[in-house]
Every structure is written in structure tokens, then in C-alpha cells.
Amino acid sequence: MHVANRIDTSIAQFVRCMHVWSVIGGDAVGLAHLVHVFSSSWCPAPGVGGGRRQWRPSPRGPRAYNPGVPIYLDHAATTPLRPEALEAMLPFLGADFGNPSSPHSFGRRARAALDEAHERIARQINAGPREVILTSGGTEALNLALKGAAWAGKTRGHRIVTSAVEHHAVLHSLQQLEKFGFEIVELPVDRYGRVDPDQVAGALNERTVVVAIQLANNEVGTLQPIEAIGKVVREKGPKGCLFVVDAIAGAAWLPIDVEAWNCDLLAIAGHKLDGPKGIGALYLRKGTHILAQQQGGTQERYRRAGTEDVAGAVGLGVAFELAAAERDVTVKRVRKLRDRLRGAVLGEDGVELTGHPRDRLPNLLSVVVGDADGASIVVKLDLRGIAASVGSACTTGSTDPSHVLTAMGYPEEEARGSLRISLGRATTDEEVDAAVEIIPRVLAESRAGAAVLAADPLGQGVGVA
């Protein structure tokens, strides 16, 4: 009976797979891969006692949806750890395991590596090493910046100015602050997703304590006029008003100068620049006071308690330094590949570029595909061996359309057709050659399949020639 129940369940799972395949307009190749995945994901295994047999996950795990090596075009979600960073990290995952707060030789070696990581990071943003706070990632860095600055400035005012297209790590942090009486002003953006510095100036008053604007949008790639906005905040904002910059999406691709930008706080994340996951950093201008958001030890000069991730910090420092050193060459090469892919994708009917046509991240191509569902396109691309996304990885699983695209004026139905393709340092000419062939074909098939589904949603042959 137990085996029969499991078989019934497996059959039901297979039927659901078939339904997904039919909805996305799958072809014979995609069906073959789907069947292969289903059949190889489970294997019979001897049971315990009574000679009964049970079903368990295959020790090899599910096979890949696609044959050969898949093409990774989702570097805006995360990037592969570069070998140099891994090599630098390894000693601190092994013999050099000491706690950097310990006074003995093990701790001193860890402390020296941690101090060097602070220095490497600081050099890339034109800051001092004591102005760098290590965190567990970009989200923590932004939470510390926004909440720490807001609470520290509460006696002076309660207004916080931001834009409608910020990452959810910013918007959700500000929603939390709003519950405690802070006034959140979300500035609109234009069709390209840009903030007008004049609107920032108009939103400032004597009670403004924080202005938070991103360097580059993680979904559509639009660059903000950060230097102009920083100048507005410095010249027209009240004394003590802090300018917070989310540089997480752009740190690998754009030179950063906190002095030129009049920036008081700035966040980066390791895994967006070929560094390790679980590590980030917050720049805090010397003399700027924030309220620590976690209590415990004295680490990071009392600003962020908790034993530091030495290996992660070392990896972040090395990856950031190399990204900056190679930036000019990498940007030129990747932009050329991106533009080639852009020409092929925009050559398809019903495909529209989103974000600014020129002032955008050099690695990111974002579009909306008319009369199609972005999530279905991503599944079909995965079946063909290409990893892409509909937008921010942090919102995967949400049924809501992109808040970035709706803020840019796209109706919800159009926004659901979003597709984000992001290249990286490791993307090759051969991968783009393949993508140029595959992606336009998938977009055309998806639009055609959506048209058939719209004409005959119940599959009864009604309205289908």
C-alpha cells in the first residue's frame, strides 16, 4: 500500500509537470528534458524490514534540465566566486581560524587579515579603513545605515526621502521605520526609472534626516545622477541630513568616490562583485553618528557587534580590488557583448527595452515582452540551458509585478512580461553566440503560445484555427 501511494503521488507530480510544460508552450525537446528530470530524480531503494521497498531521493540528485553546461546570464542576482578570492580565503577556513578579537598569535593573524580587508575596501571608494564597517551582506548594511541614521537623528527630525524604485532592503526598512512615526517620502521616477535632483531638493525640509537613493537599479540597470543628488543634499538639506547610497548593484561596474558624491553612508555586497556570499560592507563617514542595530561585543568599533567573518572579509577585499583594477577592460568587453545580445532580443516583435537606453549598467539588459509571461519565459530559457530572471532574486516567488516597472509607468500586465538578462566578468563570446540564437526564438515561441492560450484558455479548440 505504501509503494502504491508513492507511485500515485509520483504520477500526480508527473501530470503537473506535463501541465506546466503545456502552459509554457513547450516543445518536444523541452518535454524530453522534463521527462528525463522526472524519471531520474527518484530511484527505488531497499526498505528496512519485511523486504519492503521505499522510494527516496536519488543520491545523485535531480539531473539538470539542460544538456551540457548551462549558460549563466543572471549575474545581477549573484556572481561566481573568482578563484583569486577563494585562494585568499582558504587559509582562514583552515589553519588560520583564530578569532580576530583574541590576543594570541592565532587572533593576531586573523586581525591582520581583517585590517587588510578594511584597507582594500576603503581604497576602492576613496575612504579610510576606519570608515568601513563589515556586515553579513548588503541587506544588513542597508538596514544598519537607514535605521541607524534615522534613530540617531530622531531628535532633529523624522522625514526620510527616497525613490519608488529602491531595492526592497531599503523600502521595507523604511516601511518599518514608518511604523515608529517617521515620515517616508517616495519620489516618483521618469519612464526610464531616473530620479530628478530638483525633486529631491523640493522634498527637503528642516526636519529631513536621511536621503536614500541607489547608484544603479538592480532590475533595469538605470544609473541615478548620484553626484548631482549628493550636491543637492549637501547644499540644500538641513544640517545633519545624511545621504545614503545603495551601491550594491553598481560597485563592480562603476568607480565609486564617496567624497565626490558627498556621500555619508554607502553599502556594497560581496556576492555582486565575484566575491563570497554572506559578507558586505557599509561606509560610514568619519564623525557621523548612527545607532548600532545589534548589541554584543565591541567589534567594528562598537558599530556592529558579532565575531567578524574573516574569510569572507578577505574574499570581499580581494574581489573588490580586482574588480576595480580590471574595470575599464571588463566594462568595455561586457558592454560589447551586452549590446550584441540587445540587438538580437530587441529585433523580435513586441519586445521593449526597459531602463535608460544609455545611462545604465554595462552588463544588464532588461526588457518587457508583450503578451507574454516573464516567469514562463525564464522557465523555457532554463529548459534550453540559459539562466535568466524576471527581476530581483529577492522577490522570486512573489506574484506581484515588479514595483520598479510599475513605478516607471508600466501597467501591471506589461510588467508581468519582464525579463532581465545580466552578463558578468566570466561571460564568454561563445555563450553570447548561443544566447543570440536561443533567446529570440524562445521569446517568439512564448508570444505565440500566449496568443493561443488567450484565444482558447480551456483547451477546447474554441477560437483556434
RATALIN-V402647 format. One record per pair of residues at least 6 apart in sequence whose ideal C-beta (glycine too) atoms are under 8 Angstrom apart, sorted by the first residue. I is the first residue (numbers start at 1). J is the second residue. D is the distance in whole Angstrom. If there is no record, write none. Layout:
((I/J/D) (I/J/D))
This chain:
((2/52/7) (2/54/7) (3/52/8) (3/53/6) (3/54/8) (3/55/8) (6/54/8) (6/55/5) (10/42/7) (10/55/8) (13/38/7) (14/38/5) (17/34/5) (17/38/6) (18/34/8) (20/34/8) (20/379/7) (21/30/6) (21/31/6) (21/34/5) (23/376/7) (23/453/7) (24/30/8) (24/376/4) (24/379/6) (24/380/5) (24/446/7) (24/449/7) (25/376/8) (25/380/7) (25/445/6) (25/446/6) (25/448/7) (25/449/3) (25/450/8) (25/452/7) (25/453/8) (26/34/7) (26/380/7) (26/383/7) (27/445/7) (29/383/8) (29/384/8) (30/380/7) (30/383/4) (30/384/8) (33/65/5) (33/66/7) (33/67/8) (33/383/6) (34/65/8) (34/383/7) (36/63/6) (37/62/6) (37/63/6) (37/65/6) (40/58/7) (40/60/8) (40/62/7) (40/63/5) (41/57/7) (41/58/6) (41/61/8) (41/62/4) (41/63/7) (42/55/6) (42/56/8) (42/57/7) (42/58/6) (43/55/8) (43/56/7) (43/58/5) (44/53/6) (44/55/6) (45/53/7) (45/54/6) (45/55/7) (45/56/5) (46/53/6) (46/54/8) (47/53/5) (47/54/4) (48/54/8) (64/70/7) (65/382/6) (65/383/5) (65/385/8) (66/382/7) (66/383/7) (66/384/7) (66/385/4) (67/385/7) (68/385/7) (69/385/8) (70/382/8) (70/385/5) (70/386/7) (70/387/6) (71/385/6) (71/386/5) (71/387/7) (71/431/5) (71/434/6) (71/435/6) (72/80/8) (72/387/5) (72/424/7) (72/427/8) (73/386/6) (73/387/6) (73/388/5) (73/421/5) (73/422/6) (73/423/6) (73/427/7) (73/431/8) (73/435/6) (74/387/5) (74/388/6) (74/389/5) (74/393/8) (74/420/8) (74/421/8) (74/422/6) (75/363/6) (75/422/5) (75/423/6) (75/424/3) (75/427/7) (76/218/6) (76/219/8) (76/221/8) (76/249/7) (76/272/8) (76/361/8) (76/363/8) (76/364/6) (76/389/7) (76/393/8) (76/420/6) (76/422/4) (77/389/6) (77/392/8) (77/393/4) (77/422/7) (78/271/5) (78/272/7) (78/277/7) (78/393/7) (79/252/8) (79/271/6) (79/272/6) (79/273/7) (79/274/5) (79/275/8) (79/424/5) (79/425/8) (80/274/7) (80/424/7) (80/426/6) (81/274/7) (81/275/7) (81/276/6) (81/315/7) (81/319/8) (82/274/4) (82/275/8) (82/319/6) (82/322/7) (82/425/7) (84/318/6) (84/319/8) (84/322/6) (85/274/7) (85/275/6) (85/276/7) (85/314/8) (85/315/4) (85/316/8) (85/318/5) (85/319/4) (85/322/8) (86/315/7) (88/314/5) (88/315/6) (88/318/5) (89/276/7) (89/311/4) (89/312/7) (89/314/5) (89/315/4) (90/311/8) (92/110/7) (92/113/6) (92/310/5) (92/311/4) (92/314/6) (93/311/5) (96/106/7) (96/109/5) (96/110/6) (96/113/7) (96/310/8) (97/106/7) (97/110/8) (98/104/7) (98/105/8) (98/106/3) (98/107/4) (98/108/8) (98/109/6) (98/110/4) (99/106/8) (99/107/5) (99/110/6) (99/307/6) (100/107/6) (100/110/4) (100/111/4) (100/113/8) (100/114/5) (100/307/8) (100/308/6) (100/310/6) (101/107/6) (101/111/8) (101/297/7) (101/298/8) (101/299/7) (101/307/7) (102/108/8) (102/110/8) (110/310/5) (113/310/6) (113/313/7) (113/314/5) (114/134/8) (114/308/6) (114/310/6) (114/313/6) (114/314/8) (115/129/7) (116/314/8) (116/317/7) (117/134/7) (117/310/8) (117/313/4) (117/314/5) (117/316/7) (117/317/4) (118/129/4) (118/130/8) (118/132/5) (118/134/7) (118/313/8) (118/317/8) (119/129/5) (119/317/8) (120/317/3) (120/318/7) (120/320/6) (120/321/5) (121/129/8) (121/132/5) (121/268/8) (121/281/5) (121/316/7) (121/317/5) (121/320/6) (122/128/6) (122/129/5) (122/131/6) (122/132/5) (122/283/8) (123/321/7) (124/251/8) (124/256/7) (124/320/5) (124/321/6) (124/323/8) (124/324/5) (125/256/4) (125/257/7) (125/258/5) (125/266/7) (125/268/8) (125/283/6) (126/256/7) (126/257/5) (126/258/6) (126/259/5) (126/260/7) (127/258/5) (127/283/5) (128/286/7) (130/286/7) (130/301/7) (131/283/6) (131/284/6) (131/285/6) (131/286/6) (132/281/5) (132/282/8) (132/283/6) (132/284/8) (133/141/8) (133/144/7) (133/281/7) (133/282/4) (133/283/8) (133/284/6) (133/300/5) (133/301/8) (133/303/5) (133/304/5) (134/279/7) (134/280/8) (134/281/6) (134/300/6) (134/304/7) (134/308/6) (134/309/7) (134/313/5) (134/316/8) (135/141/4) (135/144/6) (135/279/8) (135/280/5) (135/281/6) (135/282/6) (135/304/6) (136/278/6) (136/279/7) (136/280/7) (136/309/7) (137/269/5) (137/270/7) (137/271/8) (137/277/7) (137/278/6) (137/279/7) (137/280/4) (138/169/7) (138/246/8) (138/248/4) (138/267/6) (138/268/7) (138/269/3) (138/272/7) (138/280/5) (139/169/4) (139/280/8) (140/280/6) (141/267/4) (141/268/7) (141/269/7) (141/280/5) (141/281/6) (141/282/4) (142/167/7) (142/169/5) (142/170/6) (142/173/6) (142/244/8) (142/246/6) (142/248/8) (142/267/5) (143/169/7) (143/173/5) (143/293/6) (144/282/6) (144/290/7) (144/292/8) (144/293/5) (144/303/8) (144/304/7) (145/212/8) (145/244/5) (145/265/4) (145/267/6) (145/282/6) (145/284/8) (145/290/7) (146/160/8) (146/170/7) (146/173/5) (146/174/6) (146/177/7) (146/210/7) (146/212/6) (146/244/6) (147/173/6) (147/176/8) (147/177/6) (147/291/7) (147/293/6) (148/290/3) (148/291/5) (148/292/7) (148/293/6) (149/209/7) (149/210/5) (149/242/5) (149/244/7) (149/264/8) (149/265/6) (149/288/8) (149/290/5) (150/160/6) (150/177/5) (150/182/6) (150/209/6) (150/210/6) (151/290/8) (151/291/4) (152/289/5) (152/290/5) (152/291/5) (153/209/4) (153/210/7) (153/240/6) (153/241/8) (153/242/7) (154/209/7) (156/207/8) (156/209/6) (156/238/7) (156/240/5) (157/206/7) (157/207/3) (157/208/6) (157/209/5) (157/238/7) (158/181/6) (158/182/5) (158/183/5) (158/207/6) (158/209/7) (159/182/8) (159/183/5) (159/185/6) (159/205/6) (159/207/5) (159/208/4) (159/209/7) (160/174/6) (160/177/7) (160/182/6) (160/183/7) (160/184/5) (160/185/7) (160/208/7) (160/209/7) (160/210/5) (160/211/8) (160/212/7) (161/185/5) (161/187/7) (161/200/6) (161/203/5) (161/204/7) (161/208/6) (161/210/7) (161/211/5) (161/212/7) (162/170/6) (162/171/7) (162/174/6) (162/184/7) (162/185/7) (162/186/6) (162/187/7) (162/211/7) (162/212/5) (162/213/7) (163/186/7) (163/187/5) (163/188/8) (163/189/6) (163/195/5) (163/213/6) (163/214/7) (163/224/8) (164/186/5) (164/187/7) (164/188/6) (164/189/6) (164/403/7) (164/407/4) (165/189/5) (165/193/5) (165/214/7) (165/217/6) (165/219/8) (165/222/8) (165/403/7) (165/404/5) (165/407/5) (165/408/7) (166/212/7) (166/213/8) (166/214/6) (166/246/7) (167/214/7) (167/218/6) (167/246/6) (167/248/7) (167/249/8) (167/392/7) (167/394/7) (168/392/7) (168/394/6) (168/395/7) (168/403/8) (169/246/8) (169/394/7) (170/212/6) (170/214/7) (170/246/6) (171/186/8) (171/403/8) (174/182/7) (174/184/5) (174/212/7) (175/184/7) (177/184/7) (178/184/5) (183/207/8) (185/203/5) (187/195/6) (187/196/8) (187/199/5) (187/200/7) (187/203/6) (188/199/7) (188/407/7) (189/195/6) (189/407/6) (189/408/6) (190/196/7) (190/408/8) (191/408/6) (191/409/6) (192/222/6) (192/355/6) (192/356/4) (192/357/8) (192/359/8) (192/408/7) (193/217/6) (193/220/5) (193/222/4) (193/354/8) (193/355/6) (193/356/7) (193/404/6) (193/407/7) (193/408/5) (194/222/6) (194/224/6) (194/225/7) (194/356/6) (194/359/8) (195/213/6) (195/224/6) (195/225/7) (195/229/7) (197/225/6) (197/228/4) (197/229/5) (197/231/8) (197/232/5) (200/211/6) (200/213/8) (200/229/5) (200/232/5) (200/233/7) (201/232/5) (201/236/5) (204/211/8) (204/232/8) (204/233/7) (204/236/6) (204/237/5) (204/238/7) (204/241/7) (205/238/8) (206/238/5) (207/238/8) (208/237/6) (208/238/6) (208/241/5) (209/240/7) (209/241/6) (209/242/7) (210/241/7) (210/242/5) (210/244/6) (211/229/7) (211/233/5) (211/237/7) (211/241/7) (211/242/7) (211/243/5) (211/244/7) (212/244/4) (212/245/8) (212/246/7) (213/224/6) (213/226/7) (213/229/6) (213/243/8) (213/244/8) (213/245/7) (213/246/8) (214/224/6) (214/245/7) (214/246/4) (214/247/8) (214/249/7) (215/223/7) (215/224/6) (215/226/6) (215/245/6) (215/246/7) (215/247/4) (215/249/7) (215/250/4) (215/251/8) (215/254/7) (215/256/8) (216/222/7) (216/223/5) (216/224/7) (216/247/8) (216/249/5) (216/250/4) (216/253/8) (216/254/7) (216/360/8) (216/361/5) (217/223/8) (217/224/8) (217/249/7) (217/355/7) (217/404/6) (218/248/7) (218/249/4) (218/392/6) (219/366/6) (219/391/4) (219/392/6) (219/402/6) (219/404/5) (219/405/7) (219/418/8) (219/420/6) (220/354/5) (220/355/3) (220/356/8) (220/360/7) (220/364/7) (220/366/4) (220/404/6) (220/405/7) (220/408/7) (220/420/8) (221/249/8) (221/355/5) (221/356/8) (221/360/4) (221/361/4) (221/363/8) (221/364/4) (221/365/8) (221/366/6) (222/355/4) (222/356/5) (222/359/7) (222/360/6) (223/250/7) (223/254/7) (223/356/7) (223/359/5) (223/360/6) (223/361/7) (226/245/6) (226/261/5) (226/263/8) (227/260/6) (227/261/5) (227/262/8) (229/243/7) (230/243/5) (230/245/8) (230/261/4) (230/262/4) (230/263/6) (231/262/6) (233/241/6) (233/243/4) (233/262/7) (234/243/7) (234/262/4) (237/243/8) (242/264/4) (242/265/6) (242/288/7) (243/261/8) (243/262/6) (243/263/5) (243/264/5) (243/265/8) (244/263/8) (244/264/7) (244/265/5) (244/266/7) (244/267/8) (245/261/7) (245/263/5) (245/265/7) (245/266/5) (245/267/7) (246/266/8) (246/267/6) (247/254/8) (247/256/6) (247/266/5) (247/267/6) (247/268/6) (248/267/6) (248/268/6) (248/269/5) (248/272/6) (248/280/8) (249/272/7) (249/361/7) (250/256/8) (250/361/6) (251/268/5) (251/269/8) (251/272/7) (251/273/5) (251/320/7) (251/323/7) (252/272/6) (252/273/4) (252/274/7) (252/323/5) (252/327/8) (252/425/8) (253/327/7) (253/331/6) (253/361/5) (253/362/6) (253/363/6) (254/361/8) (255/324/7) (255/327/7) (256/266/7) (258/266/6) (258/283/6) (258/285/7) (263/283/7) (263/285/7) (264/284/8) (264/285/5) (264/288/5) (265/282/6) (265/283/6) (265/284/6) (265/285/7) (265/288/7) (265/290/8) (266/282/7) (266/283/4) (267/280/7) (267/281/7) (267/282/5) (267/283/8) (268/280/6) (268/281/5) (268/320/7) (269/279/8) (269/280/4) (270/276/5) (270/277/7) (270/278/8) (270/279/4) (270/280/6) (270/312/7) (270/315/6) (270/316/4) (270/319/6) (270/320/8) (271/277/4) (271/278/8) (271/279/8) (273/319/5) (273/320/6) (273/323/5) (274/319/5) (274/322/8) (274/323/6) (274/424/7) (274/425/6) (274/426/8) (275/315/5) (275/316/5) (275/318/8) (275/319/3) (275/320/7) (276/311/7) (276/312/5) (276/315/4) (276/316/7) (276/319/8) (278/309/7) (278/312/6) (279/309/6) (279/312/3) (279/313/6) (279/315/7) (279/316/5) (280/316/8) (281/316/7) (282/304/8) (284/290/7) (284/303/7) (290/303/7) (292/302/7) (292/303/6) (292/304/7) (292/305/7) (293/304/8) (294/304/7) (294/305/5) (294/306/7) (295/305/6) (296/305/3) (296/306/6) (297/305/5) (297/306/7) (297/307/7) (298/305/7) (299/305/6) (299/306/6) (299/307/7) (299/308/6) (300/308/7) (323/330/8) (323/425/8) (326/425/7) (330/425/5) (331/362/5) (334/362/6) (334/363/5) (334/423/5) (334/424/7) (334/425/7) (334/427/7) (335/362/4) (335/363/8) (337/423/6) (337/427/6) (337/429/7) (337/432/5) (338/362/6) (338/363/6) (338/364/7) (338/365/6) (338/423/6) (340/432/6) (340/436/7) (341/365/6) (341/421/7) (341/423/8) (341/432/6) (341/435/6) (341/436/6) (341/439/7) (342/353/7) (342/365/5) (344/435/8) (344/436/4) (344/439/7) (344/440/5) (345/351/6) (345/365/7) (345/367/6) (345/421/7) (345/439/6) (345/440/6) (345/443/7) (346/352/8) (346/353/6) (346/367/7) (347/440/7) (348/440/5) (348/443/5) (348/444/6) (348/447/8) (349/444/8) (349/447/7) (350/369/6) (350/370/4) (350/371/6) (350/372/8) (350/447/6) (351/367/5) (351/368/8) (351/369/5) (351/370/7) (351/443/6) (352/367/6) (352/368/5) (352/370/7) (353/365/8) (353/366/7) (353/367/6) (354/366/5) (354/367/6) (354/368/6) (354/405/6) (354/408/7) (354/410/8) (354/418/7) (355/364/8) (355/366/5) (361/422/8) (363/422/6) (363/423/4) (363/424/6) (363/427/8) (364/420/7) (364/421/8) (364/422/5) (364/423/8) (365/420/8) (365/421/4) (365/422/7) (365/423/8) (366/418/7) (366/419/7) (366/420/5) (366/421/8) (367/418/7) (367/419/5) (367/421/8) (368/374/8) (368/405/7) (368/410/6) (368/414/5) (368/415/7) (368/417/5) (368/418/5) (368/419/7) (369/377/6) (369/417/4) (369/418/8) (369/419/6) (369/443/6) (369/446/7) (369/447/7) (370/414/7) (370/417/6) (370/447/7) (371/417/7) (371/447/6) (371/450/5) (371/451/6) (371/454/7) (372/417/5) (372/443/7) (372/446/4) (372/447/5) (372/450/5) (373/416/6) (373/417/7) (373/446/7) (373/450/7) (374/390/4) (374/391/8) (374/416/6) (374/417/5) (374/418/5) (374/419/5) (375/390/6) (375/416/8) (376/446/6) (376/450/8) (377/388/8) (377/390/8) (377/417/8) (377/419/6) (377/442/6) (377/443/7) (377/446/5) (378/388/6) (378/389/6) (378/390/6) (378/419/7) (380/442/5) (380/445/7) (380/446/6) (381/387/7) (381/388/5) (381/438/7) (381/439/7) (381/442/6) (384/438/5) (384/442/6) (385/434/8) (385/438/7) (386/434/8) (386/435/6) (386/438/6) (386/439/7) (388/419/6) (388/420/7) (388/421/5) (388/422/8) (388/439/8) (389/396/8) (389/419/8) (389/420/5) (389/422/8) (390/402/7) (390/418/5) (390/419/6) (390/420/7) (391/402/5) (391/404/7) (391/405/8) (391/418/6) (391/420/6) (392/402/8) (395/402/8) (401/410/8) (401/412/5) (401/415/4) (401/416/5) (401/418/8) (402/415/5) (402/418/6) (405/414/8) (405/415/4) (405/418/6) (406/412/7) (406/415/6) (419/443/8) (421/435/8) (421/439/7) (423/432/8) (452/464/7) (455/462/8) (455/463/4) (455/464/6) (456/462/5) (456/463/5) (456/464/5))
